[in-house]
Amino acid sequence: MKKKIAILGSTGSIGKSTINIIEKDKHNFEIVLLTTHRNVNELVKQINKLDVKNVIITDKKNFKNFKNKNKIKKLKIFNNYKNLNKIIKKKLDYTMSSISGLAGLEPTLGIINKTKTIAIANKESIICGWDLIKNKLEKFKTSFIPVDSEHFSIWSLINENNYNLIDKVFITASGGPFLKWPTKKIKKATISEALKHPNWSMGKKISIDSATMMNKVFEIIEAKKIFNIEYKNLSILIHPQSYLHAIVKFSNGIIKLIAHDTD
């Protein structure tokens, strides 16, 4: 039986990566819903690649233009997430929530009760609305997977049976493009220099947040909320090569870590 999938924010980087994975094995998946704000061109490519049932385009102008020009039969087009009840009749197997910014919180909350598992790649939603998310996850018995590489790594290393054994969690950081720069030089840094991350190709906002280390502060807050770990048990470890993504030290002396390529 095909797995029923929804991708919120399918035209962003995480959404496109999810589409690429599904495309390799598309006979085993049914795409119930894809969404975008205004990147209709990318959405059309995704619709043509896969047998998509429904789409949401939240930008009104792009929604109207696409609806008027659409020639794809059986494709249902909606403008907002209030239509989730119309779109999803039975529980989905899996939802990827990858809408960037706080705009992703409401759709995430709206779909939790309609999916067996939800993966969230939206740190703003977790930082600002974790209590709301957690309550809905528990109420509707929906499984949760964090998608950020650091938190996915922690999640992979820990299971519910040994949360109390956690002594320390290290979240790694490359240090960004200014790691070896003296303070005087950093003060004169340009935007283009700040955007030149040594290991990752990312969007502008997250690249700047990485250069200032603010992104790593957000990840510490996320880890505290997701795993219910005290700040005193969380540390940032500079690791320029970015192979290690998380290290978990347990009170029994065991240390677990995850390493993978920067792809």
C-alpha positions as CSV (number, residue, x, y, z in Angstrom):
1,M,0.0,0.0,0.0
2,K,1.3,3.4,-0.9
3,K,2.4,5.8,1.8
4,K,0.3,9.0,1.9
5,I,2.5,12.1,2.1
6,A,2.1,15.9,2.5
7,I,4.9,18.4,2.1
8,L,4.3,21.9,3.6
9,G,6.7,24.2,1.9
10,S,7.6,21.8,-0.9
11,T,9.4,24.5,-3.0
12,G,12.0,25.3,-0.4
13,S,15.3,23.5,0.0
14,I,14.0,20.8,2.5
15,G,10.8,20.4,0.4
16,K,12.8,19.9,-2.8
17,S,15.1,17.4,-1.1
18,T,12.0,15.4,0.1
19,I,10.6,15.5,-3.4
20,N,13.9,14.1,-4.8
21,I,13.8,11.2,-2.3
22,I,10.2,10.3,-3.1
23,E,10.8,10.6,-6.9
24,K,13.4,7.8,-6.7
25,D,10.7,5.4,-5.3
26,K,7.5,7.2,-6.4
27,H,5.5,4.0,-6.9
28,N,5.4,3.6,-3.2
29,F,4.1,7.1,-2.4
30,E,1.0,9.1,-2.9
31,I,1.4,12.8,-2.7
32,V,-1.7,14.1,-1.1
33,L,-0.6,17.7,-0.7
34,L,2.1,20.1,-1.8
35,T,2.2,23.8,-0.7
36,T,4.1,27.0,-1.6
37,H,3.7,30.7,-1.0
38,R,4.6,32.0,-4.4
39,N,7.1,29.7,-6.1
40,V,4.6,28.4,-8.6
41,N,7.1,27.5,-11.3
42,E,8.8,25.1,-9.0
43,L,5.5,23.7,-7.8
44,V,4.5,23.0,-11.4
45,K,7.7,21.0,-11.9
46,Q,6.9,19.0,-8.8
47,I,3.3,18.4,-10.0
48,N,4.5,17.2,-13.3
49,K,7.1,14.8,-11.7
50,L,4.5,13.2,-9.4
51,D,0.8,12.4,-9.3
52,V,-0.1,15.2,-7.0
53,K,-3.7,15.4,-5.7
54,N,-3.9,18.8,-4.0
55,V,-1.9,22.0,-3.8
56,I,-2.1,25.1,-1.6
57,I,-0.7,28.4,-2.9
58,T,-1.0,31.0,-0.1
59,D,-0.1,34.1,-2.1
60,K,-3.5,35.3,-3.5
61,K,-2.2,36.7,-6.8
62,N,-0.3,33.6,-7.7
63,F,-3.2,31.4,-6.5
64,K,-5.6,33.2,-8.9
65,N,-3.2,33.1,-11.8
66,F,-2.4,29.4,-11.4
67,K,-6.1,28.5,-11.0
68,N,-7.1,30.3,-14.1
69,K,-4.3,28.8,-16.2
70,N,-4.3,25.3,-14.7
71,K,-5.0,22.5,-17.2
72,I,-4.1,19.6,-15.0
73,K,-7.2,17.4,-14.5
74,K,-8.1,16.2,-11.0
75,L,-5.7,18.7,-9.4
76,K,-7.5,20.6,-6.6
77,I,-6.1,24.1,-5.9
78,F,-6.6,25.9,-2.6
79,N,-5.5,29.3,-1.2
80,N,-5.0,28.6,2.5
81,Y,-4.6,26.0,5.2
82,K,-8.2,26.3,6.4
83,N,-9.0,23.8,3.7
84,L,-7.0,21.0,5.3
85,N,-10.3,19.3,6.4
86,K,-11.4,19.2,2.8
87,I,-8.1,17.9,1.5
88,I,-7.2,15.2,4.1
89,K,-10.0,12.8,4.9
90,K,-7.9,10.0,6.5
91,K,-4.7,10.2,8.5
92,L,-1.6,10.6,6.4
93,D,1.4,8.4,6.9
94,Y,3.9,11.2,6.9
95,T,4.1,15.0,6.8
96,M,7.2,17.1,6.1
97,S,6.7,20.6,7.6
98,S,9.4,22.8,6.0
99,I,7.7,26.3,5.7
100,S,10.3,28.8,6.6
101,G,9.8,31.4,9.4
102,L,7.0,31.7,11.9
103,A,4.5,31.3,9.1
104,G,5.1,27.6,9.4
105,L,3.6,27.4,12.9
106,E,-0.1,27.5,12.1
107,P,0.0,25.0,9.2
108,T,2.1,22.7,11.4
109,L,-0.5,22.8,14.2
110,G,-3.3,22.4,11.7
111,I,-1.9,19.1,10.2
112,I,-0.6,17.3,13.3
113,N,-4.0,15.7,14.0
114,K,-4.1,14.5,10.3
115,T,-0.8,12.6,10.2
116,K,0.8,9.6,11.9
117,T,4.2,11.1,11.7
118,I,5.4,14.7,11.3
119,A,9.0,15.8,10.5
120,I,9.6,19.5,11.3
121,A,12.4,21.5,9.7
122,N,11.2,24.9,11.1
123,K,13.2,26.2,14.0
124,E,11.0,29.3,14.5
125,S,7.9,27.2,15.1
126,I,9.8,25.0,17.6
127,I,11.3,28.0,19.4
128,C,8.1,30.0,19.6
129,G,5.4,27.4,19.7
130,W,6.9,24.1,21.0
131,D,4.4,23.8,23.9
132,L,1.5,24.1,21.4
133,I,3.1,21.6,19.1
134,K,4.0,19.2,21.9
135,N,0.4,19.3,23.3
136,K,-1.0,18.4,19.9
137,L,1.5,15.7,19.3
138,E,0.5,14.0,22.6
139,K,-3.2,14.6,22.1
140,F,-3.3,13.0,18.7
141,K,-0.5,10.4,19.3
142,T,1.5,11.8,16.3
143,S,5.2,10.8,16.1
144,F,7.7,13.6,15.8
145,I,11.0,13.7,13.9
146,P,13.3,16.8,14.1
147,V,14.9,17.5,10.7
148,D,17.8,19.9,11.6
149,S,21.0,17.8,11.3
150,E,22.0,18.5,14.9
151,H,18.6,17.6,16.4
152,F,18.1,14.6,14.1
153,S,21.5,13.4,15.3
154,I,20.6,13.9,19.0
155,W,17.2,12.2,18.4
156,S,19.0,9.3,16.7
157,L,21.4,8.9,19.6
158,I,18.8,9.1,22.4
159,N,15.8,7.0,23.1
160,E,13.0,7.6,25.6
161,N,14.5,4.9,27.9
162,N,17.7,6.8,28.7
163,Y,16.8,10.5,28.8
164,N,17.6,10.5,32.6
165,L,21.1,9.2,31.8
166,I,22.1,12.2,29.7
167,D,25.0,14.0,31.3
168,K,25.9,16.4,28.4
169,V,24.9,17.1,24.8
170,F,27.4,18.9,22.5
171,I,25.9,20.6,19.4
172,T,28.7,21.2,16.9
173,A,29.3,24.4,14.9
174,S,31.7,25.0,12.1
175,G,32.4,28.5,13.4
176,G,31.3,30.0,10.1
177,P,33.4,32.1,7.7
178,F,34.8,34.4,10.5
179,L,36.2,31.6,12.8
180,K,39.9,32.7,12.4
181,W,39.3,36.4,11.8
182,P,40.5,38.9,14.4
183,T,37.7,41.0,16.0
184,K,38.9,44.2,14.2
185,K,38.6,42.6,10.8
186,I,35.1,41.1,11.6
187,K,33.8,44.6,12.4
188,K,34.6,45.6,8.8
189,A,33.2,42.4,7.2
190,T,30.8,42.7,4.2
191,I,27.6,40.9,3.6
192,S,29.1,38.9,0.8
193,E,31.9,37.7,3.1
194,A,29.4,36.7,5.8
195,L,27.4,34.7,3.2
196,K,30.5,32.6,2.3
197,H,29.9,29.6,4.6
198,P,33.0,27.3,4.5
199,N,31.0,24.0,4.4
200,W,27.3,24.6,3.6
201,S,25.3,26.1,0.8
202,M,22.3,27.7,2.5
203,G,19.8,30.5,2.3
204,K,20.9,34.1,3.1
205,K,19.3,34.3,6.5
206,I,20.6,31.1,7.9
207,S,24.0,31.8,6.4
208,I,24.2,35.2,8.2
209,D,22.9,33.6,11.4
210,S,25.6,31.0,11.0
211,A,28.3,33.7,10.6
212,T,27.2,35.4,13.8
213,M,26.6,32.1,15.6
214,M,23.0,33.1,16.3
215,N,21.8,30.0,14.5
216,K,23.6,27.8,17.0
217,V,22.0,29.7,19.9
218,F,18.6,28.9,18.3
219,E,19.6,25.3,18.1
220,I,20.4,25.2,21.8
221,I,17.0,26.6,22.5
222,E,15.4,24.0,20.2
223,A,17.3,21.2,21.9
224,K,16.2,22.3,25.3
225,K,12.6,22.3,24.2
226,I,12.5,19.1,22.1
227,F,14.5,16.9,24.5
228,N,13.7,18.7,27.8
229,I,17.4,19.1,28.6
230,E,18.6,21.8,30.9
231,Y,20.8,24.6,29.5
232,K,23.6,23.5,31.8
233,N,23.7,20.2,30.1
234,L,24.0,21.7,26.6
235,S,27.2,23.0,25.0
236,I,28.4,24.3,21.6
237,L,31.5,22.7,20.3
238,I,33.4,24.3,17.4
239,H,34.2,21.7,14.8
240,P,35.3,23.4,11.5
241,Q,35.1,20.2,9.3
242,S,31.4,19.7,10.2
243,Y,31.5,15.9,10.1
244,L,30.3,15.5,13.6
245,H,26.8,16.9,14.2
246,A,26.1,15.9,17.8
247,I,27.8,14.2,20.7
248,V,25.9,12.8,23.7
249,K,27.7,11.9,26.9
250,F,25.8,9.7,29.3
251,S,26.2,9.5,33.1
252,N,27.4,5.9,32.8
253,G,30.5,7.1,30.9
254,I,29.3,6.1,27.4
255,I,29.7,8.7,24.7
256,K,27.8,8.5,21.4
257,L,28.3,10.6,18.3
258,I,27.1,10.8,14.8
259,A,29.3,11.8,11.8
260,H,28.3,12.3,8.2
261,D,29.4,14.2,5.1
262,T,28.4,17.8,4.6
263,D,26.0,17.0,1.7
